[in-house]
Amino acid sequence: MADPGKTVVLIGGRAHREFEVLHDLGYRILYLDKRVPLHLMAWVDVPVDVDTDDWDQVAKVVRDQLDGQAPAAVLTHVEPRIPLMAHLAEQLLPEGRGLTTSAARNCRDKWHTRTVLAAAGLPVPRFGLAEATREAARIARDIGFPVVVKPRDGAGAFGVRRCETVEETRIAAGHVLDEASPDALPGVLVEEYLDGPEYAVQTITRGGKTRVLSVFRQHMTEPPVFVELGYDFPSGLAEDELQVLELLVTSVLDELGVDDWVSHTQVRLCADGFRVVEVNARRPGGRLVEMTEVVSGVDMVDAVSRLALGMPVEEGEPRASLARYRSIVFEEAGTLLYQAPSAGAFPSIVEMEVPSGDQVQPVDHPVGGVYGRILVFADSVEELDRFERRAREALDLRVAPSDDLTWVAAETREFKSCC
């Protein structure tokens, strides 16, 4: 490969925008994944199949492809590959840049996140780590019901469940432990259930200074499972509450060591104030990147790519003062029918993750969840309502009952649940 200094190592990813940004910046892409999908071949310069769980082998592949020279950057937008990205950047780049391995671990390992923040006196739920179902039940009893059981390093609310009893805790913990992938961190996290509205906070940190790009009010299904139903901007928080939230998130990122990077943090507003639920050292999933760009002027895919390259981040102007994001979910199983949406563009974005004619499951079903999303942007609530109504009328969503429903998973559903 010619000119390694103009080559970015990109680990995994499926969204075209992730590839487009790097090419627009003038860089070639060395793409690594366990199995490179056929449709990505046109988007990358050099595709390589490699076991991304074998970090030494991945580093060797990069060195061989670049004749031992350093790439321009190492980047991923995929949650499980963030620690590998940070490791390769420290191994292959001549100077530190972007997310460190320490910060990556602090954010990826939920138990470690809570341990670090609790030691610093920052508000997190009471928690414990269990290696067996009996231990999970004991921790739950010590914390007090209800509790939340979740994988130690999961994403998108997979495997997350609120439990009201010892038996429910044992069952939920057993599912997490039994279904863990070979590369998953050991154990299951049991933590206090936090009651109160939830907020998604998108940030960019550069040179130790954090800027909050967007704060969205997040809507979820009622427990025991947690599936995103939508987001609103503005969040509905008062100005003084926003200031408290911004200070908290800034302190959290500083304590975890996140710098020269982006983040997506989830918090709940409880009776005793804000408490941190998740800290993700990545841009948000779903369409929250587009929502953030419209209300802040910052494209987080472009921003994190520039941060990885050591380039200044570009900022534009906000295009709307109000935004609404609604997930497409269903209460009943059946065959989904709809009219293909037109190309998504401001002030409305509509996308479906499964084709018309596919079978769907209820929102709380283990293989149900989110099947698409509608985003609308405006400067008045009346306009938001009108744009959303038009989008739904054009989509013409219907679910035809089916008495003999056999589930077939659709590989295109990248974001099944939360962001």
N, C-alpha and C positions, 0 to 999 in steps of 0.2 A: 504494500500500500504506500503510495507516494505521500510525502509530507505529513508525518505523524503529528506535527505541531498544529495541523489543521484538521485533526481527527478527534471526534468525541466518541468515547466508549459509552454506549447506551445499553443498559441492562433491562430487558423486558419492556413491556408497554404495548398498548394496542391503539391508542388514540392518534389519529393522523396529525393533530396539532403538535404533538410532542416531537415528531420528525420534521415537520414543516418549519418550526422555529429554528432548529439547528441548521437546516439547509439555507434558510433566509439569512442567517448570520454568517454564512459562508463556510460552514464546516461540513466535513464528510462524517458519515456515521458507521462505526464498527458496532454492529448489533449482536448482542449475546443473549441466548435464551436456551432452555433445555431442548426446545424444538421450535425453530423459527417458523411461524405460520406462513403459508404460501402467499397470502395477500400482502404481506409486508415486504416481499422481495423487491417490489418496485419503489419502496420508500427508503431503503437503506443502501449503502454502498458496498458493505461487506457483511453478509449475514453468517453467523457461526453458531452451530449447535454445540453446547457445552453444558456439563452438569454444574449448574449454578450453586449447588450445595457444596461443591468441592472448590473452596476458595483458592487453594494453591494451583489447581488446574486452570481456573479462570485467569489468574495472574499470568500463568505460563502462556496461555493462548494469546493474551493481549501482547505480551512481550514478543512472542513469535510473529504475530501479525504486523507489529510495528518495528520489527528488527531491533528490539531492545531499547527503542527510544520512547520518551514520555508522550502520552497523548495530550491533547489540549485540555481535556476534562474527562471526568467519569461522572455519569448521571443515571439516575433511575427515577421513575414516578411511581414505582410499584412498592407498596408497603413492605412486603417480606424481604425485598432486595436492598433496602436502605442500609443495613449494617454492612453488607458486601460492598456496596458503593463506597461507603466511607472508608472501609478497609483498603480497597483498591486505590482510592485517591491518595491515601497516606503512603501506600507502597510504591505507587507508580509516578506520582507527580513530584517535581523537585521542591515545591514549596507547599505549605499547608493552604488549603482552599476549600471553602464550603463546610459541610457538616463533618465534625470529627467522629472518630469511632466511639469515643466516650459519650458524646451527645446522642449518637444514633442508638447506642445501647440504653441510655437513660430513657429514651422515648419509646423504643420498640418493646422493651420489657415492662409491662404494666406494673408488675410487682416492684421492680426497681424504681420506676417513676414515683410510685407512692412512697416508697422507702426514703428516697432522696428528698422529696417535698415535705414529708412529715418531719424528717430530721431538721429541716430548715424552718419549721413552724408554719408552713403554708397549708391551707385548708384542703384536705382530701378526705374521702370516706374512710371510716375504720375498715381495716382489711386484714387478711391473712392468706398465706399460701399453703395449699394442701397437696400432698402427693398421693392420697388415697381418699376414698369416699367417706370412711369413718372419720378421718381427720377433718374433712370439709364440714361434716355435720357438727363436730365439736367446735370449730371456729364459728359456724353459724350460730350455735347456741350462745357462745361467748359474746358475739356482737349483738344478737337479738334480731328477731324476725320483724319484717321481711329482710332478706339479703339478696344480693345479686351474685350469680355464679357466672364466670366467664373464663375463656382461655387466657393464658398469661401473655400471649403475643398475637392474639387474633386481630382482625379488622372487620369493619362493616357489620358489626353486631352479630357475626356468626357465632353460634354457641352461647350467646348471652341470654340469661333467663332469670327472672325474679322468682324467688322461692319463698313460700309461706310456712313450710314445715321442714322438719328434719328429713322426712322421707323424700320430699321434693328436692331437697338439697343433695341427698345421696344420688338420686336419679340423674339430676342435671350434671353433677360433678362426674358421675360415671360416664355420661355421654362425652364430655370434654376429654377425659382421660383416655377413653377407649378409641375415640375417633381422631386423636391428635396425629398429625403428619409426622413422619420420621424426623424432620428437622425442627419440629416445634419445641419451644422451651418447656422443660418438665414442670409438671404441677398444674393446679387449677386455682384461680384467684376467687376468693370468697370475700365479699365486701358489703358494707352497709348500703341499703337502698336509700337513695337520696330522693326526697319528695319535693317537687317544685319545678318551675319552668326551666327548660334547657336552652342554651345559647351556643351557637357555633361562631368561633372567633378566628378570623384569618389574619395572619400577620406576615410581615417581612422584617428581618433583623439584619442590619448592616453596620459593621464596626461597633457592635455592642449597643446600638440604638434600635429599639423596636418600634415599628409603626403598625398600628392596627388598621387594616384595610377595610374590614367589614365585620359587623356583628349582626348575626341573623337569629331571629327567634325560631327555634326548631320545634316542629310538631311531630310527635311520635304516636304509635299505636299504644293502647293501654297494655300494661304488663299482663301476662308474664313475658312475652317476647317484645323486642324493641325493633320496630321497622319505621323508617322515616316516612312521614306523610307530607312534609313540606317545610318551607322556610319563608319568613317575611322580613323585609327591610323597609323602613327602620324596625328595630327590634322591639320597640315599645318601652324600653328602659328609659328612665329619667336621666338627665344630663349628669347628675351627681353619681348615679349608679354606673353609668358608662365610664366615668372617671375611675371609680373604684375597680371596675372590671379590667380596664386597661392597665392600671397599676399592678393588679394581681397577675395578669397574663405576662406582663413584662418581667415581673419577679420570678415567675415560674420558669420562663425560658432562660433567664439568666442563671438560675440555680441548676438547670439541666444542661447548661453549656451550649445552647442553641445560638449560633451566630452565623452571619453571612449565609442565611438560609430562610426558607419560608416555613410556616407552621399552620396547622389546623387544630384548634383546641376546643374541647367541649366542656362547658361548665354548667352547673345547676345553681339556681338561686333558691336557697333553702331559708328556713325561718331564721337561722343564725348567720346568713350572708352567703356569698358565692363559695362554691366548692368545686374543685377541679375533678372532672370525670375522666377525660382522655387528653393526652398531648401527642399529636402526630407530627413528626418532622417531615412533612410533605405538603403538597397542595391538596385541597379537598377533592373528593370524588364527585360523581354525578355531574351536574352542571353548575356546581357552586363556583367554579372558576369563571365561567361566563357571567354569573350573577355578580361576583365580586368586581370583575372588570367594569361592568356597566355602572355600578354605584361608586367605584373608587378611581377608575381610570388606570388600574394596574392589572395586566395580564399575568397571573401567577405562573403559568407555564413558561412564558417568556422570561419572567423575573428569575425563576429558579435556574433556568438555563444560563442566563447571564451571570448569576452568582457562582455557578459551577465553573464558569469560564473566567471568573475574576473581572467581569465587565460591569460598568455602571448600569443600574436598572432604569429603564425608561418609564416615565409616568405620563399618562394622558389625562384628559378631563372626564369627570363623571358624565354619563349621558342620560341619567334618570335619577329622580329623587326617591322613587318607590319601586319595589320589586316584589314579585310573588312567585314562589316555586311550589308546584303541587305534583306529588308523585301519583302515578297511575297504579292503583291497586284495586283488588276485587274482593267482594265479600263471599262470592260463591264460585265453585269450580265450573268449568264449561269450556266452550270453544270461543275464542276471541275473534270478533269481526270488527273491522274498522276501515276507514278510508285512509289511504297512505297520506301522511302529512307532507306539506310542501317543505322545501328547504328551510330549515330554521334560521331566522335572522331577526335582529332587533326590529320592532319591540316585542316580538313573540318568538319563542323557541319551543318546538314540539318534536319529541322523538319517542319512538317505540323500540323496545329491545327484542321483540319477537314479531314474526310476520303474522298478518291476518290469517286466521285459520288454525293457528296453534292453540294448544290447550293451556289453560291457566288454572291456578290454584288460589284459594283464599289468601288474604294478606298474612294471616297468622299460621299458615301451613308451612312445614319445614322446607318445602321447595317452592313456596309461593313468594310473596314479597312484592317488590317493585318491578313493574313491567314497562315503565316509561315515565315521562315527566313533561310537564308544561310549565314554561317560564314566561312571565309577562312583565313588562317594564313600562312605567308611565310617571307622570307628575301629579296624578290625582287618583284617588280611590275609584272614582267613577270610570276613569280610563282603564284602570286595572281590571275592573269587573267586566267592562266591555270587551277588552282584548282576550280575557280568559274565556268568556262566553263564546266568542267567535271561534277560538281555537277548538273548543270542545264540540261545537256544532260542525265544524269542518271535519273533525276526526270521526265523529259519529260512532263512538264506542258502543259495542254491544257484546254480551256474553250469552251464547246459546247454551242451554242446559245440555248435559251429556250424561246418560245413565251408565255408560261404560267408559269411564275416563281412565286411560292409562298414561301415566306421566312420562314424558320424554324431555330430558333437560335440553335447554337451548344454550349453546356455547357462547352466544353473543351477549348474554346477560352479565355484563361486567360488574354492575353495581346492583346487587340483589336487595340490599338493605341500606344501612346508614352510610354516611360519607366519611 
